Amino acid sequence: MSTAQTPTPTSESLVPESQIAAGQFLTFLLAGEEYGVDILKVHEIRGWTPVTHIPRTPPYVQGVLNLRGAIVPIIDLRRRFDIVKADYTPTTVVIVLAVEDARGKRVIGMVVDGVSGVINVAPGETKPSPDFGCAVHTEFIRGMAAIGKRMVILLDSDKLLTEEEMGALDAVQQQAAKND
């Protein structure tokens, strides 16, 4: 049995920027704005429950959860995006995602204000993220989708954290595993 190989993209075969973010997205709210992540990256959605805090972690790391035997770092997306912190309410949830970086695949949870739903984004319905110059980091934004009269910011969950920050999460997981 032979295995198919993925062709290496050439300049002629690259997908246009406006089509990169096509597909289904889980949408959620943060400070009144609507965001979306690729639904294929979502493992589960959990109501907010207290986490185990780990000392000396970055401010956006809330702590860790034991999720069926796996230690999962939980980040507060409001704090990650430098949005004013809000109290957690009954609609606050943790979206558990599979992310990937140079070190491999891992699972993280992100605290958001609430889940909106699932949207279908057709090819060509997205626009590239705005260019604010080097002062504003937008590498984690896949694009912007106009859905009816609302604008949804589509995130690249693999780029929510930098390589260095992912390394810090590895250290948090290792420390939590030692304390377990």
N, C-alpha and C positions, 0 to 999 in steps of 0.2 A: 504494500500500500504506500503510495507516495503522498507527501505532505505538500500542500500549496504554500508557496512563499509569498510574502507581501512584497510587491514591487517597491523599489526605492523611488520616492517622488522626484520628479524632474520639474523644471520650471513650467513645462507645458501641462503637467498633470496635477499641480497644486490646486486645492480647493479654494475658491475665492473666499476672502475674509468674511463676507456677508453670509456664507453658508456654513462656516465652522460651527456655529452654535445652534444648528438645526437639531430638532429632536424633542423629547419630552423632558420637562423640568419640574421639579418640586419647588413651589414658590413659598416664600416665608417673609415675615415682616421683621424689620429692625427700625425702630424709631420712626415709624410711619412710612418708610420706603419699602418697596417690594423687591426682593432678590430671588434668584432661582439657581438651583444646582441640578446638574444632570441626574435624572432619576435613577439611572443605572449605577450611580455611585452610592446611592442611599441604601444602607442596610436596614435601618429601622428608625422610627420616631418614638421617643419616649417622653413622658411627662417629666417635668423637673423633679429630681430627687437630690437631696444633699450628697455631696461628694466628699471623698477623703482628700483633705488639703495636704499639699506637699510643700514644705518650707523652701524658701529661696527660689521660687519659680517666677517666670515672667508674670506681670500683672494680669495678662489676659488668660493665663492658665488657672482655671477654677480648682482643679485637682484631678482625681482619677475615680473611675467607677469600675467595679468588678462586674463585667458583663459576661455571664455564663463562663466564668473562669478566666476570661481575658481582662487584663488591666488596660483600660481605655482612657487616655488623657482627654479631658474636657476643656475646651476653650470657650470663652465668652466672646462671641463675635462682635458685640458692642465695644468691648474693650480693645479687641484686636483692631477694629476700624477707628478707634479713638472717638467713639460716639458716647455721649453722656450715659453713665450707668443708670439703669432703672431697676426698681425692685422686681423680683420675680413674682409672677402672678399665676393663677391657675391655667392661663393660656401659654405660659412659658414652656418651651419644649427643648429637648436635646435631639438634634438630628445626628445620627450615627452614620458616618461616611467611610468609604474605602478611598484612601488617597495613595498616590504613588509618587516617589521621588527617586533620586539616583540610588538610594539605599534599598529600595524595594517598596513593597506594598505594606500598608499599615492601616489601622482603624483609629479614627479620632471621632470625638463628639463635639458638636458646636451648639452652644446655647443661643437660641433666638427667641424673639418676642412671641411668635406664634406661626403656625403653618397656614398658608392661604389656600393651596390646592395644587393641582397639576395642570400645566399648560402644554399645548403642542405648539412648537415653533417651526414653521415651514422654512425650507431653504429660501433665502433672500429676504426674510422678515427681520433679520438682525442687522444692526449697524455696528461698526467697530467702536471700541471704547474711546471716549474723548481723549485727546492729547492735551494734557495740562503742562507739558514740559517735564523737566527732570525733578521739579520740586514736589510733584504729587505722584505717588506710586500707584499704578493701575494695572500692573502685570497680572493680577489675579482676576481681572475682569475679562471675560470672553467676548462680551458684546452687550449691546442694549437691544431689547425687543419691545416694539410698540404693539401692545395687545389691547385692541379697542382704544380707549382713551387713556390707558395707563401705560407707564414705562416700567419695564422690569429689567433690573441689572442682573445679567447672567454671569455667574462666577465660575472660575476654573478652580475646582476644589483642590486640585493637585498643586496649585500655586498660592493657596491661602497663607501658607507659611513658607519662609525661605528655607534653604538647606540647613542653615545654622539653627534656625528655630526648630526645625524637625529634629535635629540632633539634640536640642535641649529637651524636646518631648521624649526622645529615647532615654535620656538620663532620668527624667521624671518616672517613666515606666519602670526602669531598672531599680530606682530607689523604692518605688512602691512595692515591687515584687520582693525586695529584700525585707521590707517591713511586714509583709503578709504572713 
